[in-house]
Amino acid sequence: MYFKRFLEFKTNNSDNSLIIFNNNKVIFDKDSNSLILKSLFLNIDYSKALIIGIGEDENSQYLAVDVSSCNFDLHGQGYTSLIETDIRNILTNSTSNVISIIGRAQHLLHWLKTSKYCGSCGSLNKFSSKEGAFYCSCSKEMIYPRISPCVIGIITKGDEILLARNKLFPEGMFSAIAGFVEASETLEETFEREVMEEVGLKIKNIEYFGNQPWPFPNQLMIAFKCDYDSGDIKVDGEEIVEANWFKPTNLPKIPPTTSISGQLIKSYLEDHLKLL
Ligand SMILES: [Zn+2]
């Protein structure tokens, strides 16, 4: 599939491939084990749906569709084994290709919902098919999908790793430190600032690890590793409610390796279990 942003949608095109969201759940067909569904077998009131094109290939156009305002009947469709499932479930149990498609669908639907009006004059925005972007005639600015960079990282001290529990996490779940990049900050500065703000520690030897788009709703997670420098753990009590040093043999509940936080912790384990 080639990525493309577009709004034109022909309901009589039987080759449309849809990724359907209903009240923040995604519709999944158990028989075909797929969340890409053919419009030919679907009964949707398109006049009430939010629809945005996310890509195409030789055979099909791919569209993200939000049916939350449509009275979508799960059991009134040509597919007989449709279920609604949590998007995070899909993200933790799918191939990178599926994660990429659903992430793009979720991200662009959010962009569509939040780009209806011009932020300067309040008029309805128009859509430029050439640019694949919204605009308002009051300015020359095009409104592209917003991507919010967010730094995430782990801190090691000897054979121990610092993991923190966000107040939104389930009991017992710990992960890496994360936070949004501020205006005019480098990624390394963000990481240093977030670690100081959230757990009160100074860090050193910051090294890039990798990155991952995270569509809740539009983050790009950029991951780092670093070493502890100085200070005692002091959690901010607002975002982070608990943080501790853990040994590789005694880790708490951690995120799955489909997320970059899980991959960071796994790489720490691989490095340190070798040394035991
Ligand atoms: Zn305007």
Boltz pocket constraint, residues with backbone or C-beta under 6 A from the ligand:
constraints:
  - pocket:
      binder: B
      contacts: [[A, 118], [A, 119], [A, 120], [A, 121], [A, 122], [A, 123], [A, 136], [A, 137], [A, 138], [A, 139]]
      max_distance: 6.0
